[in-house]
Amino acid sequence: MPREVRVVQGDAGGVGTLLRAALPMVPVVKGLPGVRKTARVLPDVELRREDVAVERAHVTAYSRVCGFPVKDEVPLPYLHLLAFPLHMRLMTQQAFPFPTIGTVHLENSITRVRPVRVGERVSLAVHAENLRSHAKGRAFDLVTRVTAGGERVWDSRSTYLRLGGGDRENGDQGTRFEEVPSGGATWRLAGDLGRRYAAVSGDHNPIHLYPLTAKAFGFPRQIAHGMWTKARAVAALENRLPDAVTVAVGFKKPVFLPGAVTFGARPTDTGIGFVVASRDGAPHLLGRATFA
């Protein structure tokens, strides 16, 4: 049967969505009717935003935080920001089986069919699929489709993990990415990077904001957003990527803020492989750009 389609009017995010994300993590409150997570399957629903403007001021702010030049075409990962409120709306429904906070972003793949220009109007659709056993818990995908004038222009797939009860032998092991030498460049990252990216992206997960809020979730200090790390890597490759391209990454270990990371890239038979790594060479992110 086809998925139920729900059209979301206006801004799909906001304070209400953040509150719904936080409530399932609050003792006592998380067990109340309307908050308690009881579902065992992904909701069979598609959320849509129609006729969304690609606004220059927002694109410019994103470009500056992530290291892209300011142009009339939006950076390849930018449309993730327009889809993110739908991701949050979907995952904060009571019918979604897992709390939003504490769910780990494992992988992200974006396919750009053609560049989207500032000033275009786009429609976005998001659904969840492929709930499965993982080596470390349970994994699922959030799939986004973006169209402009009825034409498909951009797709993405984000894989998330809920830790616990995994199948180390038979569970999903994740995408295998080729190892790439690091050390081509060093990026020094300020302690407020998470707050600056949150202000643009709307992703105010407390693990990215301050040492105190990160420590509440088991981190010694705040960490960079995974999608910022991907965006910064794409920005470093931008002048080498064709219009039609797929860029996939795996998030391997957190980037602590403030800090420094290295970036490396090399050509492959199908495009470019790249890595964001710590100074000792351990990867934070592994990725590949595949040319269409």
C-alpha positions as CSV (number, residue, x, y, z in Angstrom):
1,M,0.0,0.0,0.0
2,P,1.2,3.6,-0.6
3,R,2.5,5.6,2.3
4,E,0.2,8.1,4.0
5,V,1.2,11.6,2.8
6,R,1.1,14.5,5.2
7,V,1.8,18.0,4.0
8,V,3.5,20.2,6.6
9,Q,2.6,23.9,6.4
10,G,5.1,26.6,7.2
11,D,8.3,25.9,9.2
12,A,8.3,22.3,10.2
13,G,10.8,22.8,13.0
14,G,10.7,25.3,15.9
15,V,10.6,25.1,19.7
16,G,7.8,22.6,19.7
17,T,9.8,20.0,17.8
18,L,12.8,20.5,20.0
19,L,10.6,19.9,23.1
20,R,9.2,16.8,21.6
21,A,12.7,15.5,20.9
22,A,13.7,16.2,24.6
23,L,10.7,14.8,26.4
24,P,11.5,11.0,25.8
25,M,14.8,11.5,27.6
26,V,13.3,13.1,30.8
27,P,12.9,10.7,33.7
28,V,9.2,10.1,34.7
29,V,8.0,12.2,31.8
30,K,9.3,9.7,29.2
31,G,6.8,7.1,30.6
32,L,3.7,9.3,30.3
33,P,1.0,8.6,27.6
34,G,1.7,10.6,24.5
35,V,5.4,10.6,25.2
36,R,6.3,7.0,25.8
37,K,7.8,5.2,22.8
38,T,6.0,2.0,22.2
39,A,6.1,1.4,18.5
40,R,8.2,-1.4,17.1
41,V,8.1,-0.5,13.4
42,L,8.8,2.6,11.4
43,P,5.7,4.8,10.6
44,D,4.4,4.3,7.1
45,V,4.1,8.0,6.4
46,E,5.7,10.5,4.1
47,L,6.1,14.1,5.2
48,R,6.2,16.9,2.6
49,R,7.0,20.6,2.4
50,E,5.8,22.2,-0.8
51,D,7.0,25.3,-2.7
52,V,9.8,26.2,-0.3
53,A,11.9,29.2,-1.2
54,V,15.7,28.9,-1.5
55,E,16.6,32.2,0.2
56,R,19.9,34.0,-0.5
57,A,20.5,35.1,3.1
58,H,20.2,31.6,4.4
59,V,22.4,30.1,1.7
60,T,25.0,32.8,2.3
61,A,25.0,32.1,6.1
62,Y,25.4,28.4,5.5
63,S,28.2,28.9,3.0
64,R,30.2,31.0,5.4
65,V,29.9,28.6,8.3
66,C,30.9,25.6,6.1
67,G,33.6,27.2,3.9
68,F,31.8,27.4,0.6
69,P,32.2,30.4,-1.7
70,V,29.1,32.5,-2.0
71,K,27.5,31.9,-5.4
72,D,24.1,31.8,-7.2
73,E,24.1,28.0,-7.0
74,V,23.5,26.4,-3.5
75,P,26.3,24.2,-2.1
76,L,25.7,20.4,-2.6
77,P,24.7,19.6,1.0
78,Y,22.6,22.8,1.6
79,L,19.2,21.2,0.8
80,H,19.7,18.9,3.8
81,L,19.0,22.0,6.0
82,L,15.6,22.4,4.3
83,A,14.8,18.7,4.8
84,F,16.1,18.6,8.4
85,P,12.8,20.0,10.0
86,L,10.9,17.2,8.3
87,H,13.5,14.6,9.7
88,M,12.9,16.0,13.2
89,R,9.1,16.1,12.7
90,L,9.1,12.5,11.7
91,M,11.4,11.2,14.4
92,T,9.6,13.1,17.2
93,Q,6.2,11.5,16.4
94,Q,5.0,9.1,19.1
95,A,4.7,6.5,16.4
96,F,8.4,6.6,15.8
97,P,10.1,3.7,17.6
98,F,13.2,5.6,19.0
99,P,13.9,8.8,20.9
100,T,15.5,11.4,18.7
101,I,18.2,12.5,21.1
102,G,20.8,9.7,21.5
103,T,20.2,8.3,18.0
104,V,23.5,8.3,16.2
105,H,24.0,9.5,12.6
106,L,26.1,6.8,11.0
107,E,26.2,7.6,7.3
108,N,24.9,10.2,4.7
109,S,24.7,9.9,0.9
110,I,23.6,12.8,-1.3
111,T,22.9,12.6,-5.0
112,R,22.7,15.9,-6.9
113,V,21.0,15.5,-10.3
114,R,21.6,19.2,-11.1
115,P,22.6,22.3,-9.2
116,V,19.7,24.3,-7.5
117,R,20.0,28.0,-7.8
118,V,19.3,30.6,-5.2
119,G,15.7,31.9,-5.6
120,E,14.3,28.6,-6.9
121,R,11.4,27.0,-5.1
122,V,11.6,23.4,-4.2
123,S,9.4,20.7,-2.7
124,L,10.7,18.1,-0.3
125,A,9.5,14.7,0.8
126,V,10.9,12.6,3.6
127,H,10.1,9.0,4.8
128,A,11.8,6.4,7.0
129,E,12.6,2.9,5.8
130,N,14.7,-0.3,6.2
131,L,14.6,-0.8,9.9
132,R,17.2,-3.5,10.5
133,S,19.5,-5.2,12.9
134,H,23.0,-3.6,13.1
135,A,26.2,-4.9,14.6
136,K,25.7,-2.3,17.5
137,G,21.9,-2.0,17.7
138,R,19.1,-1.1,15.3
139,A,19.6,1.0,12.2
140,F,17.2,2.8,9.9
141,D,17.3,5.2,6.9
142,L,15.7,8.6,6.4
143,V,15.2,9.2,2.7
144,T,14.7,12.7,1.2
145,R,13.6,13.6,-2.3
146,V,13.7,17.1,-3.6
147,T,12.0,18.3,-6.8
148,A,11.8,21.7,-8.5
149,G,9.0,22.3,-11.0
150,G,8.2,18.6,-10.9
151,E,11.7,17.6,-11.8
152,R,13.9,15.5,-9.4
153,V,17.0,17.5,-8.5
154,W,18.4,16.1,-5.3
155,D,18.1,12.9,-3.1
156,S,19.7,11.9,0.2
157,R,19.8,8.9,2.5
158,S,20.8,9.3,6.1
159,T,21.4,6.2,8.2
160,Y,20.9,6.3,11.9
161,L,21.7,3.9,14.7
162,R,20.0,3.2,18.1
163,L,22.6,1.6,20.2
164,G,21.9,-1.6,22.1
165,G,21.0,-5.2,21.4
166,G,23.0,-5.5,18.2
167,D,23.9,-8.6,16.2
168,R,27.7,-8.5,15.8
169,E,27.8,-11.5,13.5
170,N,24.8,-11.0,11.3
171,G,23.8,-7.4,11.7
172,D,24.4,-4.6,9.2
173,Q,28.2,-3.7,9.3
174,G,27.7,-0.4,7.5
175,T,29.2,0.8,4.2
176,R,32.8,0.0,3.5
177,F,34.8,3.1,2.5
178,E,38.3,3.1,1.1
179,E,41.1,4.3,3.3
180,V,42.6,7.6,2.2
181,P,45.8,9.2,3.5
182,S,45.2,12.3,5.5
183,G,47.4,15.4,6.1
184,G,46.7,17.4,3.0
185,A,45.4,20.4,5.0
186,T,44.8,21.2,8.7
187,W,41.5,22.8,9.9
188,R,41.5,24.5,13.3
189,L,38.0,24.4,14.7
190,A,36.7,27.0,17.2
191,G,34.8,26.0,20.3
192,D,31.7,27.9,19.1
193,L,31.5,26.1,15.8
194,G,28.6,23.9,16.9
195,R,26.6,26.9,18.1
196,R,27.2,28.7,14.8
197,Y,26.2,25.7,12.7
198,A,23.1,25.2,14.9
199,A,22.1,28.8,14.3
200,V,22.0,28.2,10.6
201,S,20.9,24.5,10.4
202,G,18.3,24.4,13.2
203,D,20.1,21.4,14.7
204,H,20.4,22.4,18.4
205,N,21.2,18.9,19.7
206,P,22.9,19.7,23.1
207,I,25.9,17.5,22.3
208,H,27.1,20.2,19.8
209,L,26.6,23.3,21.9
210,Y,28.6,23.6,25.2
211,P,30.9,21.4,27.3
212,L,28.2,21.2,30.1
213,T,25.4,20.1,27.7
214,A,27.7,17.6,26.0
215,K,28.8,16.1,29.3
216,A,25.2,15.4,30.1
217,F,25.3,12.9,27.2
218,G,28.6,11.3,28.0
219,F,31.0,13.5,25.9
220,P,33.9,15.3,27.5
221,R,33.1,18.4,25.6
222,Q,30.9,19.5,22.6
223,I,31.4,17.9,19.2
224,A,31.0,19.2,15.7
225,H,27.8,18.3,13.7
226,G,28.5,15.4,11.3
227,M,26.8,17.3,8.5
228,W,29.1,20.3,9.1
229,T,32.1,17.9,8.8
230,K,30.7,16.5,5.5
231,A,29.9,20.0,4.2
232,R,33.4,21.3,5.0
233,A,34.9,18.3,3.1
234,V,32.6,18.9,0.1
235,A,33.6,22.6,0.2
236,A,37.3,21.6,0.0
237,L,36.4,19.5,-3.2
238,E,33.8,21.8,-4.7
239,N,35.8,22.9,-7.8
240,R,36.5,19.3,-8.6
241,L,32.9,18.0,-8.5
242,P,30.7,17.8,-11.6
243,D,27.1,19.0,-11.5
244,A,25.8,15.4,-11.4
245,V,27.5,13.6,-8.5
246,T,26.9,11.4,-5.5
247,V,28.8,12.1,-2.3
248,A,28.6,9.4,0.5
249,V,30.3,9.5,3.9
250,G,30.5,7.4,7.0
251,F,30.9,9.2,10.4
252,K,33.5,7.3,12.3
253,K,34.4,9.2,15.5
254,P,33.4,12.6,17.0
255,V,35.3,15.8,16.3
256,F,35.7,17.5,19.6
257,L,35.6,21.3,19.9
258,P,37.7,23.3,20.0
259,G,40.2,21.1,18.1
260,A,42.1,20.5,14.8
261,V,41.6,17.9,12.1
262,T,43.3,17.1,8.8
263,F,41.8,16.6,5.4
264,G,43.1,14.4,2.5
265,A,41.7,13.4,-0.9
266,R,42.8,11.4,-3.9
267,P,41.4,10.4,-7.2
268,T,39.7,7.0,-7.7
269,D,38.5,5.1,-10.7
270,T,35.0,6.5,-10.2
271,G,35.6,10.0,-8.7
272,I,37.4,11.1,-5.5
273,G,38.0,9.5,-2.1
274,F,38.5,11.7,0.9
275,V,39.0,11.7,4.7
276,V,38.7,14.0,7.7
277,A,41.1,12.7,10.4
278,S,42.7,13.5,13.7
279,R,46.3,14.4,13.7
280,D,47.4,10.8,14.4
281,G,45.5,9.8,11.2
282,A,42.5,8.1,12.8
283,P,39.5,8.9,10.6
284,H,36.6,11.0,11.9
285,L,34.9,10.8,8.5
286,L,35.5,8.7,5.4
287,G,33.9,9.5,2.1
288,R,33.7,9.2,-1.7
289,A,32.4,11.3,-4.5
290,T,31.1,9.2,-7.4
291,F,30.8,11.0,-10.7
292,A,27.7,10.2,-12.8
